[in-house]
Amino acid sequence: MSKGDIFIISGPSGSGKSTVLKRVFERLENYFFSVSATTREPRPGEAEGREYYFISREKFLDMIEGGEFLEYTEYAGNYYGTPLAPIEAHVSCGIDVFLDVEIEGHKNIRKRIPEAISVFITPPSIEVLEQRLRKRSTETEEKIKRRLRRAKKEMAMAGTYDFVVVNDELETAVNELYTIVQNIRTKTENNGKEDYLS
C-alpha cells in the first residue's frame, strides 16, 4: 500500500492559516489533520481535541521523556508538540497528514522527514497582520507586540519552505493551497516515493 504524504503548514499567528486549512479540508478527501498538544489555556471558542489537546505542563514533559512527540517547541511560555502515534498510523494506511506547526517545528520535522512537503502561509504585509491581530481582541498590547516581532522573523524564513501562499484574498489562498496538495498527490501517484517515518 502506498504511504500517505505529510504536509507541514506554517505561518505567523494571524496569517489566517487555520481558516485557509479549514476551507481546503472542505474540498479534500482521505486526509488527517494532526491536532497538536499544548500547555496553554484554551482561547474562547476553542474545543479540546479540535484546535489542540490542552494538557498540563507535567503531562507534556512526561510525553517528551517518553518520546511521544514527532516534534515539540516552547513558545510564549507554553509548550506545543505534535503527537507521533496518530501520524504513523494514518501515513502507513495511505492517508495524507497535515501538520500546523511553528517555524522550529518545521525545521525539526524536515530533519526527521526530509521528503515532507512544506507550505508557508503569510499575510501580504506586517501591517495587515497587525490589523488582524488587533481585530481578534483576545490579547494584551504586550502580547500583540511580541507576536509581531516574532512574525517578522518567521516571515523572513518563508524561503525555507517548498511553497509560499500569500493570504491576501482568502479564496485565492484557498485555491492555491488546494492546487498544491492536488499536484503533490498526482505526482506521488505517478512516481511513488520513499516511506515516511522509517
C-alpha positions in Angstrom: 0.0 0.0 0.0 1.2 3.5 -0.8 2.2 5.7 2.1 0.4 9.0 2.7 2.0 12.3 2.2 2.9 14.7 5.0 2.1 18.4 4.6 3.7 20.9 7.0 1.8 24.1 7.2 3.2 27.2 9.0 2.6 30.9 9.2 2.6 33.7 11.7 -0.2 34.0 14.2 -2.9 36.0 12.5 -1.9 34.9 9.0 -5.2 33.0 8.6 -3.6 29.6 8.1 -6.3 27.9 10.2 -9.1 29.5 8.1 -7.3 28.6 4.8 -6.8 25.0 6.0 -10.4 24.6 7.1 -11.6 25.7 3.7 -9.2 23.4 1.9 -10.3 20.4 4.1 -13.9 21.0 2.9 -12.7 20.1 -0.6 -10.4 17.2 0.2 -10.9 13.5 0.9 -8.6 11.0 2.5 -6.7 13.3 4.9 -5.9 13.5 8.6 -5.3 16.8 10.4 -2.8 16.3 13.2 -4.0 18.0 16.4 -1.1 19.4 18.4 -0.9 19.2 22.2 -0.2 22.4 24.2 0.2 23.6 27.7 -1.5 27.0 27.1 -5.1 27.8 28.1 -7.9 27.4 25.5 -9.0 30.7 23.8 -12.7 31.5 23.6 -14.4 29.1 21.2 -11.6 26.5 21.2 -12.5 22.9 22.0 -10.5 20.1 23.4 -9.2 17.8 20.6 -10.3 20.2 17.8 -7.8 23.1 17.9 -5.5 21.4 20.4 -5.2 18.8 23.1 -4.9 21.0 26.2 -2.7 19.2 28.7 -0.8 20.1 31.9 2.9 21.0 31.8 3.7 17.9 33.8 2.0 15.6 31.3 3.7 17.3 28.4 7.1 16.8 30.0 6.2 13.1 30.6 5.3 12.8 26.9 8.7 14.3 25.9 10.5 11.9 28.1 8.5 9.0 26.6 9.4 10.0 23.0 5.8 10.6 22.2 6.3 13.7 20.0 7.4 14.0 16.4 8.5 17.5 17.4 7.9 20.0 20.1 8.8 23.5 21.0 8.3 26.2 23.6 6.7 29.5 22.5 5.5 32.4 24.6 5.9 30.4 27.8 4.0 27.4 26.7 4.8 24.1 25.1 3.5 22.9 21.8 4.0 19.4 20.4 3.0 17.0 17.6 1.9 13.6 18.9 3.7 10.9 16.8 1.4 7.8 17.1 -1.6 9.1 15.1 0.7 10.3 12.3 2.4 7.0 12.0 -1.0 5.2 11.9 -2.5 7.3 9.2 0.5 7.6 6.9 1.0 3.8 7.0 -2.6 3.5 5.8 -2.0 5.7 2.8 -3.8 8.8 4.3 -2.3 12.2 3.9 -1.4 14.0 7.1 -1.5 17.8 7.6 0.6 19.4 10.4 0.0 23.0 11.6 3.4 23.8 13.3 5.7 26.7 14.1 8.9 27.5 12.3 11.0 25.4 14.8 8.6 22.5 14.4 9.0 22.7 10.6 12.8 22.6 10.9 12.7 19.7 13.3 10.3 17.7 11.1 12.3 18.3 7.9 15.4 16.9 9.7 13.5 13.8 10.5 11.3 13.6 7.4 13.1 15.5 4.6 10.5 14.3 2.0 7.6 16.0 3.8 6.0 18.9 1.8 6.1 22.3 3.5 3.9 25.4 2.8 4.2 28.8 4.4 1.1 30.9 4.6 1.9 34.6 5.0 -0.1 37.8 5.2 0.5 40.3 2.5 2.4 42.6 4.9 3.2 43.1 8.6 0.7 46.0 8.7 -2.1 43.7 7.6 -1.1 41.1 10.2 -1.2 43.8 12.9 -4.7 44.7 11.9 -5.8 41.1 12.1 -4.2 40.5 15.5 -5.9 43.6 16.9 -9.3 42.6 15.4 -9.2 39.4 17.5 -9.4 41.4 20.7 -8.1 38.4 22.7 -4.6 39.6 23.7 -2.9 42.4 25.5 -0.9 45.1 23.8 2.4 43.5 25.0 1.4 40.1 23.5 0.5 41.7 20.2 3.9 43.4 20.0 5.6 40.2 20.9 3.7 38.3 18.2 4.6 41.0 15.6 8.3 40.8 16.5 8.1 37.0 16.1 6.1 37.3 12.9 8.8 39.4 11.2 11.4 36.7 12.0 9.0 34.0 10.8 8.2 35.8 7.5 11.9 36.1 6.8 12.1 32.2 6.9 9.4 31.7 4.3 12.0 30.9 1.7 13.0 27.7 3.5 9.6 26.2 2.7 8.7 24.4 -0.6 5.8 26.7 -1.3 4.6 30.1 -0.1 0.9 31.1 -0.2 0.1 34.8 0.4 -3.2 35.1 2.2 -4.4 38.4 0.9 -7.7 37.3 -0.6 -9.0 34.2 1.2 -10.5 32.4 -1.8 -7.3 32.8 -3.8 -5.2 31.5 -1.0 -7.5 28.5 -0.5 -7.3 27.7 -4.3 -3.5 28.0 -4.2 -3.1 25.6 -1.3 -5.7 23.1 -2.7 -3.8 23.1 -6.1 -0.5 22.4 -4.3 -2.0 19.5 -2.5 -3.6 18.0 -5.6 -0.5 18.4 -7.6 1.6 16.6 -5.0 -1.0 13.8 -4.8 -0.8 13.4 -8.6 3.0 13.4 -8.6 3.0 10.8 -5.8 0.6 8.5 -7.5 2.6 8.7 -10.7 6.1 8.4 -9.3 5.8 6.8 -5.9 8.1 7.8 -3.1 10.1 6.8 -0.1 8.4 5.5 3.0 7.8 8.1 5.7 8.9 7.7 9.4 11.1 4.8 8.6 
